[in-house]
Amino acid sequence: MFHLSRRQLLTMVVISAVSAPLCAWAAAPEQGITSHGIVYARHGGTYRAEQPSSMFIYGAKAYEDSHIVLDKVILDDPSMTSNRRAFFTAEDSTIDVRRGFVKAGGSPTGFLAQANNGTINIGMDEQGHLNDKRKKFNGDIIVGGLDTPMQDTHTHSEINIAVNTPTSKWKGVAFNVANTNGRTGAINLMIDNRAQWNQYLYSPTLNTQFTTQPLELESHVNILAGASDRSQAGTIRQYETYPIYVNRLSGHVNVFFEHNENDNDDIDESTLPANKISDGQTAYDYWGGNVYIQSAAPGAAVHVVTNPVGLNTADTQQVETVLGHLANKVYYTNYAHGERNLTGTVGIAAHDDQPGHFVTIQNGNGATLEGDIEWQANRNGQGRYRVGSLGRVYTGPTDTLHIRGVRSAVFSNVGTWRTMTEDLYRLRALQHGESTGLWAHVGAGRYAMHGMGVSNESTYTRFQGGYDKSYGHHWIVGGQVDYLRGHDDYINHGSGKDHAFALGAYGTKQLGGDVYLHVETKAGRVSNDFTIYGDLFDSPWRLDDTRRGKVKANAYSMTALVGKRIPLKRGLYVEPQAGISYMRLGGTTFTTGAMTVHQSPINSVAGKLGVEIGRTIGVGNLYARFDVHHAFTGNVTTQYNHTTTQADIKGTWTDVSVGGRYGINTNNSLYADISAGLSGTYKQSWAVNAGFTHRF
């Protein structure tokens, strides 16, 4: 017992009425690629291209209960002359495009996809599962319209698009012309994990290819699925004057409105000054079309932002005027009918050192230039800025990511100079019995500095050399050259390259009773070539948000250490130590992007307590040492264009070292040690040092 579908019954009728050759052709599924590079499937055919490598095509078409599955697609056809839509489905067919790069812009239509009584899934597989691969799709989309031979076989048209990685983006307009004559259509869009939808028109404004009338210039989205966490919210960039209609919103989404490009046709530009940079104080400055959200799921939220260019962010009244205009751009229409699920915020974007939320929200990044939206039931749910909800205009303690990046570079210089001055390697080697003379030392390591809005990881290589000589029975005096180079990893994917050079003098004296004194002074220069990013690192606009610069400073230090060796049995000894050091990094001025940065001098005094346990064995010795360091002072004051920030490098850190020395012969010897940090905001992950001395 079995049932025939409507299509099977129709096929049987055709079989009885036509010749055998035609009958065989009508029943056979077809799929393949045309000579023009267009993937096709019809008559129930299935085409699958699931290879891991990229597939270069010029489009895909599916008809009559057919199915096309494409994994990684590359389609870049600016003219689209041979195929006026990148993807087309009809008659209950489906196309699945999991990922890829598709650019359907240009003449004559620039349509990414049309579903007419069929389904197209972009950015997901046939089961609706997402992947974490980059997706970039350019071109308008449309559900419904003409160009379907058998429109009566299926009545629903649907396009589903998911952009869900930080580097993923769809750029285009969403046209829905399917909801006529008993047919339905839907465009569903997911924007998650800081992805982007740019509303940007590709097709001609009077296009009549798909309808008998010119397309109405507005986007219609059935379900807009945002992020469950605001910090991962994707962004709608409203680059057209056309409105956006959303039937239902879930999760968090950002909406960005420009206010400096006068592209609004309703504005008489002859009345505007040439090259006017808007201060955002009039509603006409925000020329992008309104956003209408009909309904929202519980917990849904919309976050509306603009950039700070031209705005006086230090004036509370002007800031609140900007927030008011932004709030008016969004409607929650079901609010007028009693629904209360949607919340909203309005904010000014972060740009260089001007704090605020940008299109991708970062926790703790400039929340002070943000206010709340309240919906007006008597105005069709139009948004309105809630007066007084602005926390305060920024005065200092809140950072942008660019400010934190600059601080990372400054702190990197601090860490570099601290690494060069706190160790007293040569003096320790002399204390362990190394002979005087010409010496060389090489070291490498990795250290970290965390807190105060930075998270630096620095790897370095260091070279030292010098000469020392005994004077009398108690003093050894010498001079040295010190060079360090390194690489830094900063917060938010930033990086830096360290260079430091120093000249120094040192001396050690035996005070009697196995008590000794070490002193050392250094003077040099430390620099860092840095690259830092703002909120747009994981977006197509990374280059616009990248800042580069160089911070350099003259540096000085003085260190004194006193210790006493207490001999024990069998060559063992215990050696308590105490030291104090002073370091100074001179002030400097540098630029990065639009910021001019004035870095004040940094002065720090630190103390140290330690204990070393060792044993002398023949012509060498072995030892282990534990140290506790504490920086008592260390203020870091940095002035930017619009604000001043303060931080400090005070704190406590601990480390442990093991090492030894071996005398090769009377005139030559080797020494080495390994150390690791145990705790602290400044922490040596590891360090390895080795040296050689030759005595003339």
N, C-alpha and C positions, 0 to 999 in steps of 0.2 A: 504494500500500500504506500503510495507516495503522492505528493502534491506538485503541481506544475506552477511555476511562477508566471506572472503576467508576461514577462519577457519570453519565457519558454513557449507559452501559448501563441504569442505573436510570431515567434520563429516558425512554429508548426504551420501557421497559416501561410507564411511566406514560402515555406518549402513546397506546399501543395500548389502554389500559384506560379512558380518560376521554374526555370530550367535547372537541371542538376548541377552544372558548373557554378551558377550563381548561388545555389543552395549551399554548396560546399564552402564558397567564399564567405557567406554570411555567418556561418557557424564557427569559423576558425578564429581563435584569439590571435591577436597580433601585438607585437611589441618589438622595439628596437631603437635605432638612432638613424635619422635621415642623413643625407649627404650634407645638409646644412648644419649638422650638429644638434638637432632637436630630438630629444628623447620622446618617444610616443608609446602609447598603449591604447588599444581599442578592442571592442568585441569581447570584453571579459579578460583581456590580456593582463599580464603582470610583468613589470620590468623592475629588477632589483640591481642596484649598484651600491654595494656595501663594502667596497674595498677601502682600506685605510688611507690610500693615497688620494690626492685631489682629482676630481673629474671635471674637465673643462667642457662645458656645453653652451648652447645658445638658446636653451629653453626646454620646457617639458609640457606635453599635452596629453591628457587622459580623457577618453570618451567611453560611454556605454559600459558601465560596471567594471571599469579597469582600475588598475592600481600601479602607481609608480613610487618606488622607494629609493631615495638618493641620500647617501651618507654625507660626503664632503664635496660640495659643489663650488666651482669657480666659474662665474659668469660675469664678464665685463664687456658689454656691448653698448657703447654710448649711443649708437644710432638706432638699434633695434629694428633695422629695416627688414630683416628676414623674419622677424618674430616680434609682434607688437606687444606681447605679454611674456614675461619670463616664464610664468607658470599658469596653466589654464586647465580647469577641470569642468566637465559637464556630464549630465546623465548618470548621476549617482556614482561618479568616479572619485578617486582620492589620490592626492599627491602628498608624500611625506618628504620633507627636506630637513634633515637633522641639523646640519650646520653648513657653514661656508661663507663665501663672499659673493654677493650678487649685486651688480650695479646695472640697473635698468634705466638709468636716466638718459635724457636727451631726446632728440627728435625720432619719431613723430609723437610718441605717447608717453614713454617713461613709466609704464605700469609694471610693477613687480609681479602681481598676481591678480587673476580673476577666477572666482568660483561662481559658476552659474549652474545651479542644481547639482553641485558637487562640493567636495571638501578639500581644502589645502591646509596642511599642517607645516609650519615653518619653525625650526628651532627645537623640534622634538621628534621622537620616533612614533611609529604607528600605534603604540600603546599609550602615547601621551607622556612618556618618560622624558625628563630633561637630561641634558648633559652639561658638563662644565667647560665645554669648548667655546672658543670665540666664534661669534656670529655677527656678520655685518651685512645688512640688507638695505639697499637703496631703491626706492621706487614706490609709487602709489599702489594701493590695493583696492579692489572693488568686488563686492558680492552682488550677484544678480546681473540683469542687463540682457542684451540681445546676443546673437551668435550662438544659439543652441538649437540644433536640428530637432531634438526630441524633448522639448521642455515639459511635456506632460508626464514624463516618467518619474520625475522627482521634483519636489516642491521646496526643498530647503537648500540654501547656499551658505557655506560657512568657511571662514578663514581664521585659523588660530596661529598666533605668532608669540613666541617666547624668546625674549632676550634676557639672559639671566647670569651674565658674567660681567665683571667691571669693564671689559674691553668690547662688549657687544653693543650693537646699536641697530635700530631700524629708523630710516629716514624717509618720510613720505606722508601722504594723506590717506585716511580711511574712508572710502566712499561706500555707502550702502544704498543700493537702488533696488533691492530684492523684495522689499515688503509691499508688494502690489499684487493685485489679481489672485489673492489667496496664497501667494507664495511668501516664504519667510527667508530672512537672511541675518547673519550675525558675524561680527568681527570681534574676536576675543583676544585680548592682549595681556601678556604677563611682562612686567618690568620689575626685575628683582636684582639684588646683589649689585647695586649701583650701575645698572645698565642704563641705556638712553633710548628715548623716542624723540626724534626731532620732527615736529610737524613742519614739513617743507614740501611745497607743491612741485612735482615733476612734470605732470601732464599739462597740455594746453588747457586754458581756462574755458574754452568753448568746445571742448571735445564732445562729439556726438556719436562716436563709434559704438558705444555700448548702450546708449539710450537714445530715444528720439528727441530728447531735449538736452541742452547743455547741462553738464554736471553741476549740481548745487555745491558751492565751495564751502564745505564743512566736513569735519570728521565725526563719524558715528562709531563708538565702541560699545559693544554690548556689555561684556564683563572686563573690567580693568583690574587685574590682580597685582597688587603691590607686594612689598616686603613685610614679613611679620615683625621685623625689628627695624626701628627707624634708622639706625646707623647703616643699614644695608639698602635703604630705599633707593629705587631707581628714579629717573628724572624725565619729565616731559619738558622739552624746550620748545616754547611757542614762538616759532619763527615766521608765522603768517598772521594776517589779520582775520583769518577764518576761525569761527568758533569750534570748540571741541565738545561733543556731547557724549557723556558716559552714562550708560543705563544703570550700572551697579559697580561700586568700588569696594574692594576689600584690601586690607593691609595699608601700608604707608607708601605714599608717592610724593615726590617733589615736583613742583611746577615752576619753571624759570621764565621770567618776563624780562626782556631787554627794555632799556629806557633811553638809549643814546643813538639808535639808528632810526631816523625819521622815515620809516617805510609805510606809514599809515596813509592810505589814499584819502582819508577824510580830513587830513591836516593840510591847510594851505601853506606849503613850505615857503612861499614868498614872504610870509609874515615872520619867518624865523631868521635869526641872524645866521650868516654863513658859518659853517663848521661849528654850529652850536653844540656844546656839551651840556646835556640836560642835567639840571639839579634835581629832577624827579619830583618837583613840587606841583605839577599839574597832571590831571588824569590822562590828558592826551599824550603825555610822555610814554605811557605804557601802551604801545600800539598793537601788541599781540591780541588776538581774539580771546574772548572770554571762555571759561571752562564751566560747563554745566554738568553737575553730577546729580542724577535723578535720585538714586538711592545708595545706601552704604550698608555694609555688613557691620555688626558690632565691633568696635575697636578700630575701625577705619580712620585714617587721618590723611589730610592733604597739607603739605608744607610749601608755601608760596614764597619765592625769593627773587630778588634782583641783585645786580652787582653794585658795588659802592662807587664806581667811577663817576665823578662829578658831584657826588653827594657830600653834604657836610655832616659827617657822622658824629661830630662833637656837639651838635645842636639837637637837644631832645625834641623840640617842637618840629623841626624839619624831619627828623627821623620818624616821628609819629605820623606826619603827613604822608611820607613815603609808604609806611605800613598801611595807612588807610586806603591809598590808591590800590595797593596790591590786593588787599582784602576784597575790594569791590570787583575784582576780576573773576571771582569764583562764586558759583551758585550751588546751593544744596536744595534742590527744588522740593524734595519730599519733606523738608523741614516745615514747609507751609502746610503740610497735611499730617503733622504730628510725629513724624519719624525723628529720632534723636540719636542716631548712631555715629554721625560723622563729627570729628573735631578737626580744627585747623590752626595753623600758625602762619605768621608772616615774618620775614626776616630779611636782613641785608647781608649780602654774600661776603665771604672772606676774600680779601685780595691783598697780597703782600702782608703788611703789618696792620691792615684794617680788619678787625675781627668780625666774625659773624658766621652764619651758616651758609655754605655754598650748596651746590646741587647734590653733593654727596656728603651727608652729615657725618661728622666725626665727633665722638663723645668728648665733652669737655672743650670743644673748640668754639669759643666766641658766642655763647648763648645769650649774652647781654643785649645784642641788637635784634632781639626777637620778641614778638608779641603774640597775642591770641586772636583768633577769628571768632566772632559770634555771628550766628545766622539770623536773618530778619524774615520772619514769617509773613509780614505784610508787604514784602518786596520780592516775592517768589523765591525766598531763601537766599537772597544775595548776601555775600559776606560783608562784614563790617569789623574794622579793628576795634578791639575792646580797649577803650581809653584807660590808661593806667596800667595795662598789663606788661608794658615794656619794663624789663628788670631795671636797667640803668644804662646810660650811654657809657661805653667802655672808658675806663680810667687807668687800667694798667695790669691787673693780675691775671686776666684771661689772655691766653695766647692763640695766635693763629698757627697753622702748621709751618708757614714760612718763618715766623718768629722763632718757633722751636727748632727749625732747621739751622737758623743763624746761631742760636745759642749752642746747638750741638757742635758747630765748627769752633766757636770760642772755647767751649769746654774741652774740645779735642786738643787745642793748643795747651790748655792747662794740664791735661793728662800727659801730653808729650813732655813738657818741661818737668813735671813732677817725676816722670819715669827717669829722666836724665840726671836728676839731682839728688834723689833720695837714697841711692844704693851704695855709694862710696866703694865701688868695686876694687879700685886699686889699693885703697887704704886697708881694706879687709885682707887683700892678698898679702900685703906687707905684714900685717898683724899675724897672719898664719905662717910666716917664715919665708915668704918670697924674697929673693935677693933683689937688690937695687940694680938699676940699669935701664936699658931700652926695652920697652914692653909694648905688647899689642893685645887687644881684647876684642872679641866679637860676641854679640848677643842677639837673641831674638825672643819675642814673646807676644802675648796677647793680654790686653786688659780691658776692663769695662767700667763705664761710668753711668749710673742710673739715678733717676730721680730728677726733680725740678723740670719736668717736661721733656727730658732727653733720655735716650737709651743708646749710648755709644758702645760699639765693639771695635777695638782698634788692634791691629796686628802690625808689628814693627820689626825692623832689623837695625842693629846698632853697631857702630865701629868706633873703637877708641884706641888711642896710642899716645905714648909719652915717654918721658925720661925722668928718672929720679936719682938722688944721690944722698949719701949719709954725710952729716955734718956733726962732728964730735961723736959722742957716745949716745946722744939722746934724740937728735932730730934727724928725720928723713924728709927732704923737700923735693918737690917735683912739679912738672908742668904737663898738661895734656891737651889733646884735641879730641873732640867728641862730635860724632855725626849720627843722626837718626833719620830714617825714612820709614813711612808706614802708610797703611790704608785703613780707612774708617768706614763703618756701616752705621748709618744714623736712623733715627725714627722715620717712618713713612718712606722708606726706600732711598733715603738720601745717602750720600757718600762723600768722602774726603780723602785727599792725599796730603800726608804730613811730611814736612821737612824741617829739620832743626840742626843748627850748628853752634858749637860753643868752644871757647877757649877757657882753660881753667888752671888754677894753681892749688896745690894741696901740701899738707904736711902732717906728720905724726910725731909725737914725742912720748917717750917713756918717762912718767912722772915719779917712778919709784914705787916699790911695794907691789909690783905687777899691775899698776894702774897706768893707763895710757890715754892720750888725747888725740883725736883725729879732727882736723879742720880742712875745709874745702870751700873754694869760691869759684863761681863760673859766671861768664857773661857770653851772651850769644843772641841768636835770632831764631824765632820759631814761626812757621807759616803753615797755612792750610788752604788748599784749593778745593772748594766744596761745590757740590751740586745738590740742591734741595728741591722739594716738591710741595705743592699745596694739596687741596682736596681732589684735584683732577688727575692724579697719577694714573689711576686705573680707568682712563677714559680716552677717547680719541683726541682730547684737547690737552694731552700731557705737555706738549712742547710749549703751549701758551702759559702753562702753570709752572714751568721750570725756572729756577733761579740759580745762577752761578756767580761765584765771586771768590775773592781771596782775602783772608784775614791774616795779618802778620803783625808781629810785635817784637820789640827788643825785650830780652829776658835776662834776669839776674838772679843769683842765689848765693846764700852762705849757709854752711852747715857745720855743726860741731857735735862730736860724739865722744863720750867718755865711757870707759869700761874697765873692768878689773878681772884679771884671769886668776881663778882660784884652783891651784893644782890639786889633784886627787891621786890615788894610787894607780899604778900600771899605765901611766901616760894619760889618764883621763883628766879632764878639766871642766869647770863650769865658769861661764863668763857672763855676768849681768852687764847690761849696757843701758845707757840713757842718752838721748840726743835731742837737739832742737835745730830747726831749720827755718830760713826765711826765703821766700821767693817773690819775685815781682815780674809781672808782664806789663809792659808799657801800654799806654793808650794808643788807639789807632782809629782811623776813619776809612770806611770802604763802602762800596755800593754793590747792590744786587737787585736786579730788576728795577722797580720804581723806588726802592728803599735806599736811603742814605743812612748808614749805621755809624754811630759814634760809640765806640767801646772805651769805657773809662779804664784807667789802670787797675790791675788786680794785684792785691797784696795779700799774702797769706803767711801765717806763722803756724808751724806744726811741731808737735813733740813726738817722741818715740821712746818706748820701753821695750827691752828685749832680753832674751837669755839664750846663750849658746852653750851647747854641750858637745864636747869633742874628744878626740884621742889622737895623740901623736904616735905614729907607727913608722919607725925607721927614718927614711928620708921624706916622709910625707905625713899627712894627717887627714882625718875625716871629721866632719862636724854636722850638726843639725841646729837650726836656729828658729826661734819663734819671736815675732815682733808684733807689737800693738802700736798703731799710729793714730794720732788725733790732730786734726786741723782746727786750731782755735779761732782763726779769723779767715776771711776769704769772701769778701763781697764782690759780686759781679753785676755792675750797672751798665745797661745798654740802652742807648737812646735811638729811637727810630723816627720816621717822619712825623708820626702822629701820637707816639706814646713812648714811655720809658718803662722798662722792665728791670726787676731786681731779682737776683738769685744769689746763692752762696755756695761755696765749695767746702764749707765746714763739715766735719763728720769724722767717724772713726772707721778704721779698716785694719784687718789683721792678715798676716801671711806667715808661711813657714818655708824654710829653705834647707836643703841638704847639699853638701859639696865636699870638696877635698883638694889637696895639693900633692904634687909628686915632683921630687927633684930628680931630673934626668942625670945631671952631673953637676960639677961645681958651678958652672956658668949658665946652665939652662934648666928651666923648670916649667911645669904646666899646672894650671889650676882650673877648676870648673865648678859650677853649682847649678842646681835646679830649684825653682821656687814656684809657689802657687798661693793665690789668695784664698782666704777662708771666709771673709765677710766684709761688708762695707759698701758704700755707694761708689767708691773707687776700689776696684778689685782686680788684682793680677790673676787672670785665668791660668797663665803659666808663663814661665820665663826660663830660658836656658842661656848660660853664659860660659865662655871658655876663654882662657888667656895664655899667653906665652911670654916669658921673660928671658932676655939674654944679657948677661953681665960681661962688660968689657974688662 
